[in-house]
Amino acid sequence: METKTYSIFGAGAAGLYTAWRLLNGETKNPKEKTKQLGKGDKLELFDWGEYDFINKKSRAAGARVCTWHYQNDPTKSYLELGGMRYAYWDTSKKDHNNGLAPGHRLVTTVINELGLDKVSVPFNETANQLYYLRSINMYLNNISSQDPAPYNADHYAEADSPYNGFTTIENLAVTPTAALKMSRRDWCKFYQKGTIKVDTGDASVFNKGDVLRDIGYWNLMFDQLGSEGFNYTADGNGYTSNIINWNSAVALQANNEFTPGNQYKTLTTGYSSMFNGLFDSIVKLAKHKGVNFEYHPNTRLHSILQIKKVIHYNTATRKNPNKKSGKGITDAAWLAMPRYALDLVAQATRYQEHEGLDVLNHPKVQLYLESSIMQPSYKVGMFFDEAWWLSSATLPPNYPAQLESYELTTKILAALGALPENKGGFPKRYADLLLKDLADNPTPILNNPYVAKADIIHAIEQLVQERLTIKQEQQLTSLSANNTIGPSVTDMPVRQVVYFGNNALDKKTKAVYGLLASY
């Protein structure tokens, strides 16, 4: 039997995941089994950089994801320069696979498969964000009709959270209650066939029944929120990429991730450790299956063509990225790269006469690439000897970040239920009511952060219709207290400030506090 070669260009999240699935994936179709990697086959992984899979002195893995430890010491504090969290998919629930359960299924599954779930912890956001908008400092919980944000938005939207703009747009097509009951398959249908369900008024250029996929998102936002309402939502949410003019149907669902109340997790070893775990697993799987795995750091794809049904590629070194330095052929190639990198590869053959099929310069492929809208971004990570942004600092700022909160999770509820009532434990009746509230209420007490002790205590007392004892209050606030990462939001070039603080694994090492400024 002839051996085959598979080549992956790009060793970030997409490239590593592709290599991992090529080695551990299975097929139910007998005709497809010959395509699976087996003994004697070759798997190539080309890395434009040199992540610390092999060279521990290089930077952490992950491309758009990058964990930066203080002094490059994994036992010390760290901050994330890219992706930093995932929405947890709770597979312990009986109905977790019904398509309605929230969470990032793929990311959660990879983390569990790699055994990293043991270092997965809540990634908490503040319930009282600090804003700096139009030269005014304000806290989310202080925004009201008496103290509005500095915008003149339609329908007095400046008296509410800036995230309310997303809800207003979503309500045109689906109510929050209905959205909770939509499966993943329902959402996929909605992306194609979702329409405006309400009368939009005479002032609107859009009408009831209009198909959302044909409407640009910021066009819809401007139409429904007005220019000031759009600016308030755009400035106050802290992101630029999620209010661009993309498919409105997709945007409605995607922007649910950026509203308060979603539950996230991260890894105490840094988010990049997931990619180190993937690489280690790839090496082990390849050895177990007899696949020849070749890792090529500091090498980029220079050009690629299909000639007589064979894929031919040229590579270049990091030292001389514009000059061909090597060539090869492969049975299948995966280009695990972003749009800009793909365009650089396409340029190498765009203006040359050559034989074969130039896939990247095919008009359809170019149109597909243009559908990926590039967004500028930069991140500045800093470490300090003191968390100067807190009210407890030696010289506290006038507007300290509100990073303390109280959040009752199902695990904490179980811990309270296991304690005797005379030591602050919760009776079963409390747990039953809280779990029922979680199932029935769109904004339940469980998994919902509260800024003050009094707020979470009051919410529980209202639900159970009883006063908590002093010991119950003490146990509740002790177990539910957490520090958050913020973030604070501005309308300046630095859109967000994220507070990582002292998160070192080695608690005996000197405390340093991480802070990230990002655009």
C-alpha positions in Angstrom: 0.0 0.0 0.0 1.3 3.4 -0.9 2.0 5.9 1.9 0.5 9.3 1.9 1.6 12.8 3.1 -0.6 15.3 4.8 0.7 18.9 5.2 -0.6 21.6 7.6 0.6 25.1 7.2 0.1 27.1 10.5 0.7 25.8 14.0 -1.8 28.0 15.8 -5.1 26.8 17.2 -6.5 25.7 13.8 -3.4 23.9 12.7 -2.8 22.0 15.9 -6.5 21.0 16.2 -6.4 19.8 12.6 -3.3 17.6 13.2 -4.8 16.3 16.4 -8.1 15.3 14.7 -6.3 13.7 11.8 -4.6 11.4 14.3 -7.4 10.7 16.7 -10.4 11.0 14.5 -12.5 8.0 13.3 -14.8 7.5 10.4 -17.9 5.3 10.2 -17.8 5.2 6.4 -15.6 2.2 5.3 -14.8 4.1 2.0 -13.2 6.9 4.0 -10.8 4.7 6.1 -8.1 4.8 3.4 -7.9 8.6 3.9 -7.0 8.2 7.6 -3.4 8.4 8.6 -1.8 5.0 9.3 1.6 3.3 9.7 4.2 4.8 7.4 2.3 7.9 6.5 3.7 11.4 7.0 2.1 14.4 8.8 3.9 17.7 8.3 3.3 20.7 10.5 4.8 24.0 9.4 5.2 26.8 12.1 5.8 30.3 10.9 7.2 31.1 14.4 8.8 28.8 16.9 6.4 28.2 19.7 7.7 26.6 22.9 6.6 23.1 22.0 10.3 22.3 21.5 12.3 25.4 22.4 11.2 26.4 25.9 12.9 29.8 25.5 10.5 30.9 22.7 7.0 32.3 23.1 3.9 30.5 24.3 1.8 28.7 21.7 -1.4 29.6 20.1 -0.9 32.4 17.5 -3.9 34.7 18.2 -3.8 33.2 21.7 -0.7 34.0 23.7 -0.1 33.6 27.5 2.6 35.8 28.8 4.1 34.8 32.2 6.1 37.3 34.2 9.8 36.7 33.4 8.7 33.8 31.2 8.4 31.7 34.4 5.2 29.5 34.3 5.0 29.6 38.2 4.6 33.4 38.2 1.7 35.7 37.4 0.5 35.8 33.8 -1.8 37.7 31.5 -3.4 36.7 28.2 -2.5 38.8 25.1 -5.2 37.1 23.0 -8.1 34.8 23.6 -8.5 34.1 27.3 -11.7 32.3 28.1 -14.3 29.8 26.9 -18.0 29.3 27.6 -18.2 26.1 29.6 -20.4 23.3 28.3 -21.6 21.3 31.3 -21.6 17.7 30.2 -22.6 16.5 33.6 -26.2 17.6 32.9 -28.6 14.9 31.7 -29.8 17.0 28.8 -26.4 18.5 27.8 -26.5 17.0 24.3 -30.0 18.3 23.4 -28.7 21.3 21.4 -30.0 23.8 23.9 -27.3 23.5 26.5 -25.0 26.7 26.4 -21.3 26.6 26.0 -18.5 26.1 23.6 -18.8 22.4 22.9 -15.6 21.9 20.9 -13.3 23.9 23.2 -14.8 22.2 26.3 -14.4 18.8 24.8 -10.7 19.4 23.8 -9.9 20.7 27.2 -11.5 17.6 28.8 -9.8 15.2 26.4 -6.4 16.7 27.1 -7.0 16.4 30.9 -6.9 20.1 31.4 -10.3 20.3 33.0 -8.5 19.9 36.4 -7.0 23.3 35.9 -10.1 24.9 34.5 -11.6 27.6 36.8 -14.3 30.4 36.5 -13.3 33.5 34.5 -15.2 36.1 36.3 -16.3 39.5 35.0 -17.3 42.4 37.2 -21.0 43.1 37.7 -20.2 46.8 38.0 -18.0 47.9 35.1 -16.0 51.1 35.1 -16.5 53.2 32.0 -14.7 56.2 30.6 -16.9 57.6 27.8 -16.8 61.1 26.3 -14.4 62.2 29.0 -16.6 61.1 31.8 -16.0 58.3 34.4 -19.0 56.2 35.4 -19.9 52.8 36.9 -22.5 50.6 35.2 -24.7 50.4 38.3 -24.8 54.2 38.6 -26.2 54.8 35.1 -29.8 55.9 35.4 -32.3 58.5 34.3 -30.9 60.8 37.0 -27.3 60.1 36.0 -27.3 59.0 32.4 -24.3 58.3 30.1 -23.2 61.3 28.0 -25.2 60.4 24.9 -28.5 61.7 23.5 -29.9 58.4 22.4 -33.4 57.6 21.2 -35.9 56.4 23.8 -33.6 57.5 26.6 -31.3 54.6 26.0 -28.4 56.5 27.7 -30.2 55.8 31.0 -29.5 52.1 30.7 -26.6 49.8 30.1 -24.8 50.1 26.7 -25.4 46.4 26.2 -29.1 47.1 26.0 -28.7 48.1 22.4 -27.9 44.5 21.5 -31.0 43.4 23.2 -33.1 46.0 21.4 -31.9 44.7 18.0 -32.3 41.0 19.0 -35.9 41.7 20.0 -36.7 42.6 16.4 -36.5 38.9 15.5 -36.5 36.8 18.6 -37.3 37.4 22.3 -34.8 36.4 25.0 -37.2 33.7 26.2 -37.5 32.2 22.7 -33.8 32.4 22.2 -33.2 30.2 25.2 -35.3 27.5 23.6 -33.6 27.6 20.3 -31.3 24.7 19.5 -28.1 24.9 17.5 -30.0 23.6 14.5 -32.6 26.3 15.0 -30.0 29.0 15.0 -28.4 27.6 11.8 -31.8 27.9 10.1 -32.2 31.3 11.6 -28.9 32.5 10.0 -30.4 31.7 6.5 -34.1 32.4 7.0 -34.5 34.7 10.1 -36.7 37.7 9.5 -37.8 40.9 11.3 -40.9 39.8 13.3 -42.2 43.2 14.5 -43.4 46.4 12.9 -40.4 48.8 12.7 -42.4 52.0 12.3 -42.6 54.6 9.5 -39.2 56.1 10.2 -37.4 52.8 9.5 -36.1 51.8 6.1 -36.6 48.1 7.0 -39.9 46.3 7.3 -41.5 43.4 9.0 -40.6 40.3 7.1 -37.3 41.5 5.8 -34.7 38.7 5.7 -31.9 39.5 8.3 -29.1 37.9 6.3 -29.6 40.6 3.6 -29.2 43.4 6.2 -25.8 44.7 7.4 -25.7 44.8 11.2 -24.6 48.4 11.7 -27.2 49.5 9.1 -29.8 47.8 11.3 -28.3 49.3 14.5 -28.2 52.8 13.0 -31.8 52.4 11.8 -33.2 51.2 15.1 -31.0 52.9 17.7 -30.2 56.2 15.9 -26.7 57.5 15.6 -26.3 58.3 19.3 -27.7 55.0 20.3 -25.4 53.2 18.0 -22.4 55.2 19.3 -23.3 54.4 22.9 -23.6 50.6 22.2 -20.4 50.6 20.1 -18.4 52.6 22.6 -19.7 51.0 25.7 -19.3 47.3 24.7 -15.6 47.6 24.4 -15.2 45.8 21.1 -15.0 47.1 17.6 -15.2 43.8 15.7 -18.8 42.9 16.8 -20.6 46.0 15.5 -19.2 45.9 12.0 -21.5 45.5 9.0 -21.8 41.8 9.0 -24.8 39.4 8.5 -27.4 40.6 11.0 -28.8 37.1 11.6 -25.4 35.8 12.7 -24.6 39.0 14.7 -27.8 38.7 16.8 -26.8 35.4 18.2 -23.0 36.0 18.3 -23.4 39.2 20.4 -25.1 37.3 23.2 -21.6 36.2 24.1 -20.6 39.8 24.9 -23.4 40.6 27.2 -23.2 40.3 31.0 -24.3 37.0 32.6 -22.5 34.5 30.4 -20.4 32.0 32.4 -16.8 31.5 31.3 -13.9 29.5 32.3 -10.1 29.7 31.8 -7.0 27.7 32.6 -4.8 28.5 35.6 -1.8 27.3 33.6 -2.6 29.9 30.9 -4.8 29.6 27.9 -1.7 28.7 25.7 -1.2 25.5 27.7 -4.1 24.0 25.7 -2.0 24.2 22.6 1.1 22.8 24.3 -1.2 20.0 25.4 -2.4 19.5 21.8 1.2 19.3 20.5 2.2 16.8 23.1 -0.8 14.7 22.3 0.0 14.9 18.5 3.5 13.6 19.1 2.2 10.7 21.3 -0.6 9.8 18.8 1.7 9.8 15.8 4.2 7.5 17.6 1.4 5.2 18.7 0.0 4.9 15.1 3.4 4.7 13.4 2.9 8.0 11.6 6.0 10.0 10.8 5.4 13.4 12.3 7.6 16.3 11.1 7.5 19.7 12.8 9.1 22.6 10.9 9.5 25.8 12.9 10.5 29.1 11.5 9.0 28.1 8.1 6.2 29.6 6.1 4.2 28.6 3.1 5.6 30.6 0.1 3.3 29.4 -2.7 1.0 26.5 -3.5 -0.4 25.1 -6.7 -2.3 22.0 -7.8 -0.6 20.5 -10.9 -2.0 17.4 -12.5 -4.0 16.6 -9.4 -0.9 16.8 -7.2 -0.4 19.6 -4.7 3.0 21.3 -5.1 4.2 23.8 -2.5 7.2 26.0 -1.8 8.4 27.2 1.6 10.4 30.1 2.8 12.4 30.6 6.0 11.6 33.2 8.7 15.0 34.8 8.0 14.2 35.3 4.3 10.4 35.1 4.1 10.1 36.3 0.5 12.6 33.9 -1.1 11.8 30.3 -1.8 14.0 27.9 0.2 12.3 24.6 -0.2 9.7 22.6 -2.0 7.5 19.6 -1.6 4.5 17.7 -2.8 1.6 16.4 -0.6 -1.6 14.5 -0.9 -3.6 17.0 1.0 -2.9 20.5 2.4 -4.6 22.5 5.2 -4.0 26.2 5.2 -4.5 27.0 8.9 -3.9 30.7 8.4 -5.8 34.0 8.6 -6.8 36.0 5.6 -3.8 38.3 5.5 -1.3 35.4 5.6 -3.2 33.6 2.9 -3.1 36.7 0.7 0.7 36.9 1.1 0.9 33.3 -0.2 -1.5 34.1 -3.1 0.7 37.1 -4.1 3.6 34.8 -4.9 1.9 33.3 -7.9 -0.7 36.0 -8.7 1.2 37.7 -11.5 3.1 34.7 -12.9 2.5 32.4 -15.7 2.4 28.8 -14.4 0.8 25.5 -15.1 -1.9 23.9 -12.9 -4.6 25.3 -10.7 -3.9 28.4 -8.6 -6.5 27.8 -5.9 -5.8 30.8 -3.7 -6.1 33.2 -6.7 -9.3 31.6 -8.1 -12.1 34.3 -8.2 -14.4 32.4 -5.9 -11.7 31.8 -3.3 -10.8 35.5 -3.4 -14.4 36.4 -2.8 -14.5 34.0 0.2 -11.4 35.6 1.6 -12.8 39.1 1.3 -15.8 38.0 3.3 -13.4 37.8 6.3 -13.2 41.4 7.5 -9.8 42.2 8.9 -9.8 44.3 12.1 -6.8 46.2 13.6 -5.8 45.1 17.0 -3.0 45.6 19.5 -2.3 44.5 23.1 0.0 45.9 25.7 0.7 43.7 28.8 2.2 45.1 31.9 3.2 43.8 35.4 3.3 46.0 38.5 4.5 45.5 42.1 1.1 46.7 43.4 -2.5 46.6 42.1 -2.7 50.4 41.9 -6.1 50.3 40.2 -7.9 49.1 43.4 -9.3 51.1 46.3 -6.9 49.3 48.6 -3.8 50.7 46.8 -1.3 52.9 48.6 -2.5 55.8 46.4 -5.9 54.7 45.1 -7.3 56.2 41.9 -10.4 58.4 42.0 -12.3 55.7 40.1 -11.0 52.3 41.2 -12.0 49.3 39.3 -14.8 47.3 41.0 -13.4 43.8 40.9 -15.0 42.2 43.9 -18.3 40.3 43.4 -20.3 37.5 44.8 -21.5 34.6 42.7 -23.4 31.5 43.9 -22.7 28.6 41.6 -24.1 25.1 41.6 -20.9 23.8 43.2 -21.0 26.3 46.0 -24.7 25.5 46.5 -23.8 21.9 46.9 -21.1 22.8 49.4 -23.6 24.9 51.4 -26.0 22.0 51.3 -23.4 19.6 52.7 -22.9 21.8 55.8 -25.1 21.4 58.9 -27.5 24.3 59.3 -26.1 25.2 62.6 -22.8 25.8 60.8 -24.3 27.9 58.1 -25.5 25.2 55.7 -28.5 25.6 53.4 -31.5 23.3 53.9 -32.6 21.2 50.9 -35.7 23.5 50.4 -33.3 26.4 49.7 -31.4 24.4 47.1 -34.6 23.2 45.4 -35.9 26.7 45.1 -32.6 28.0 43.7 -32.3 25.2 41.2 -35.9 25.8 40.1 -35.2 29.4 39.7 -32.2 28.5 37.6 -34.4 26.4 35.3 -37.3 28.9 35.0 -35.8 32.3 35.3 -33.9 34.0 32.4 -31.9 35.9 35.0 -31.6 33.5 37.9 -29.7 34.0 41.2 -27.4 31.0 40.5 -24.4 31.9 38.2 -25.2 35.5 38.4 -22.6 37.9 39.9 -23.7 40.4 42.6 -21.6 43.5 43.4 -22.4 43.7 47.1 -22.9 41.1 49.9 -26.3 42.7 50.7 -27.5 42.2 47.1 -27.0 38.5 46.9 -28.3 37.9 50.5 -31.4 40.0 49.7 -32.1 38.1 46.4 -31.9 34.7 48.2 -34.1 35.8 51.1 -36.7 37.1 48.6 -36.7 33.7 46.9 -36.9 31.5 50.0 -39.1 34.0 51.9 -36.9 33.6 55.1 -34.1 35.5 56.7 -30.7 33.9 56.5 -28.9 33.3 59.8 -25.7 35.1 60.5 -23.7 31.9 60.0 -25.5 31.3 56.7 -24.6 34.8 55.5 -21.0 34.3 56.5 -20.7 30.9 54.7 -22.5 32.2 51.6 -20.3 35.3 51.2 -17.1 33.5 52.1 -17.7 30.8 49.5 -19.2 33.0 46.8 -16.6 35.8 46.9 -14.4 36.1 43.9 -12.1 38.6 42.2 -12.9 39.5 38.6 -10.8 40.6 35.6 -13.0 43.7 35.0 -12.8 44.8 32.3 -13.0 48.6 32.2 -14.1 50.1 28.9 -13.3 53.4 27.2 -14.0 55.1 23.9 -10.3 55.9 23.4 -7.8 53.9 21.4 -7.3 51.7 24.4 -10.8 50.2 24.3 -10.5 47.8 27.3 -8.4 47.4 30.4 -8.3 43.8 31.8 -7.1 43.2 35.4 -5.4 39.8 35.8 -3.9 40.7 39.2 -1.6 38.2 41.1 -2.6 34.8 39.6 0.7 33.0 40.1 0.5 29.3 40.7 3.3 29.6 43.2 1.7 31.6 46.0 5.1 31.9 47.8 6.7 33.8 45.0 6.9 37.6 45.0 3.5 39.1 44.1 3.2 40.9 40.8 0.0 42.1 39.3 -0.8 41.9 35.6 -2.8 44.4 33.6 -3.7 44.3 29.9 -4.6 47.3 27.7 -6.1 46.3 24.4 -7.7 47.6 21.2 
